[in-house]
Amino acid sequence: MTQLPVQFIQRMRETMTEDEFTSFMASYQERPRQGLRLNPLKIDRAEFVARMPFSLTPVPWCDTGFYYSEADRPGKHPYHAAGLYYIQEPSAMAVVEVLQPEAGDKVLDLCAAPGGKATHIAGCLGHTGLLVANEINAKRARALSENLERWGARHILVTNEQPEKLAERFAGFFDKIVVDAPCSGEGMFRKLPEACTDWSEAKVAQCAVIQKDILPLAGRMLKPGGLMVYSTCTFSRAENEEQIENFLGNHPEFTLEPVPKASFFQPGDLPDTVRLWPHKISGEGHFIARLRKSGEPIKEKINQPREKPLPREVRRLLESFSQDVLGFVPQGRYVLFGDQLYIMPDALPDLNRLKIVRAGWHLGTVKKDRFEPSHALAMALPAGRWQRSISLDPDSQEVYRYLKGESLPVQSGEQGWTVVTVDGYPLGWGKLVRGQLKNHYPKGLRWL
Ligand SMILES: C[S@@+](CC[C@H](N)C(=O)[O-])C[C@H]1O[C@@H](n2cnc3c(N)ncnc32)[C@H](O)[C@@H]1O
């Protein structure tokens, strides 16, 4: 059983009835349930259920979410490398279900790494609108960027910024914002025993200070009429209801709204907020509040940087590669940074002087006499939109050898760039050269 901190137990005992406390403590005798969320950018629900070799049961509050069994190892399956799902604690899936992003929205995920909520949002947006996924910690921001790349998201901007810096640039910009705040992690004690050793009442107080600073900055970035969801995976009132009470006290332009799907959860002790308790649902501990900013949405002008047309030679190299290998030329707002070619979402503002980790859909590198495709190009290709591909069986040795970075012998096929797939879902690139598939799976992603 999890070794809970004594002070934590004391606080929980003081804030709950005896029966409630008994059943709360009993939940620590049980194993946490594991979850994964399918990727609607790549696969629909019926096909997902038919294809996955795992024992799946639906998560009641999330149409794309499933519990998997302890015997399953979804993180070690090639379908994971193909971005067909994201492994996520089931309660955490509730946050974006409460935000309800819709096609065309501009959404900010302010504290986004490693990307659970961000991938969920990108799935809801479905290659429309814009997701700005920000992470203050540089290393975690890289992991976030990798996860969004594997997810095949195109309408994205991954930044590595302080919330203050973003708030200067994006005032009144977003339709929807999620603040999945850094917190003391009490709700994760059962799942991550190290959260217990990291915990102290001092950490609760430290996190509360950060949350108090972040919330108004997030609020500033919301459009009038916009929606903001605040969530934590902790139980302390200081990091949950008290944050919301304090924020509302200082920001009369915000009001709490009822949480969609609230009937799956328990009320928080502030009306319209919800708590997810491990002894009440199949999931870990969370708090969620949904806040509306008053006012009518303004029809905003997007100050896009002036576009330069692609140099003729760059266009020729892109077209020749795309026609040969894909059979179509990806279209959109092309942007060339040095020799790196991207397609940018229309809603993107000026990125000058921001720490950008990833912007838009990275297509590849323009060399002197050729175009080299990026991993992101393969991962976000529309289903089946390629001419040259090699499909590997998920149960074969070859697929694991490919993911480890090995070259593979091949019988036939046209020489040159080839999309490598598992069952028709892209994993990355290979290059056919004289009976060998040269491996272009990125070095940093290779399986050990
Ligand atoms: C709860 S985690 C986010 C989890 C993420 N939303 C997901 O679903 O995968 C909180 C994040 O906030 C970041 N963070 C820490 N201090 C911060 C600060 N002062 N401002 C913004 N983010 C901060 C942490 O690095 C951490 O990645």
PDBQT file of the ligand as one rigid body, heavy atoms in Angstrom, charges set to zero:
ROOT
HETATM    1  C1  LIG A 501       0.129  19.318 -14.047  1.00  0.00    +0.000 C 
HETATM    2  S1  LIG A 501       1.497  19.592 -15.073  1.00  0.00    +0.000 S 
HETATM    3  C2  LIG A 501       0.772  19.696 -16.653  1.00  0.00    +0.000 C 
HETATM    4  C3  LIG A 501       0.299  18.405 -17.231  1.00  0.00    +0.000 C 
HETATM    5  C4  LIG A 501      -0.198  18.552 -18.649  1.00  0.00    +0.000 C 
HETATM    6  N1  LIG A 501      -1.236  19.557 -18.759  1.00  0.00    +0.000 N 
HETATM    7  C5  LIG A 501      -0.709  17.244 -19.230  1.00  0.00    +0.000 C 
HETATM    8  O1  LIG A 501      -1.924  17.047 -19.288  1.00  0.00    +0.000 OA
HETATM    9  O2  LIG A 501       0.109  16.433 -19.668  1.00  0.00    +0.000 OA
HETATM   10  C6  LIG A 501       1.901  21.246 -14.751  1.00  0.00    +0.000 C 
HETATM   11  C7  LIG A 501       2.999  21.826 -15.612  1.00  0.00    +0.000 C 
HETATM   12  O3  LIG A 501       3.190  23.189 -15.213  1.00  0.00    +0.000 OA
HETATM   13  C8  LIG A 501       4.557  23.520 -15.360  1.00  0.00    +0.000 C 
HETATM   14  N2  LIG A 501       4.887  24.683 -14.519  1.00  0.00    +0.000 N 
HETATM   15  C9  LIG A 501       5.644  24.712 -13.397  1.00  0.00    +0.000 A 
HETATM   16  N3  LIG A 501       5.761  25.970 -12.931  1.00  0.00    +0.000 NA
HETATM   17  C10 LIG A 501       5.080  26.758 -13.771  1.00  0.00    +0.000 A 
HETATM   18  C11 LIG A 501       4.849  28.157 -13.832  1.00  0.00    +0.000 A 
HETATM   19  N4  LIG A 501       5.337  28.989 -12.925  1.00  0.00    +0.000 N 
HETATM   20  N5  LIG A 501       4.120  28.625 -14.869  1.00  0.00    +0.000 NA
HETATM   21  C12 LIG A 501       3.624  27.787 -15.796  1.00  0.00    +0.000 A 
HETATM   22  N6  LIG A 501       3.809  26.459 -15.785  1.00  0.00    +0.000 NA
HETATM   23  C13 LIG A 501       4.515  25.948 -14.780  1.00  0.00    +0.000 A 
HETATM   24  C14 LIG A 501       5.274  22.251 -14.978  1.00  0.00    +0.000 C 
HETATM   25  O4  LIG A 501       6.569  22.208 -15.561  1.00  0.00    +0.000 OA
HETATM   26  C15 LIG A 501       4.348  21.149 -15.484  1.00  0.00    +0.000 C 
HETATM   27  O5  LIG A 501       4.766  20.661 -16.735  1.00  0.00    +0.000 OA
ENDROOT
TORSDOF 0
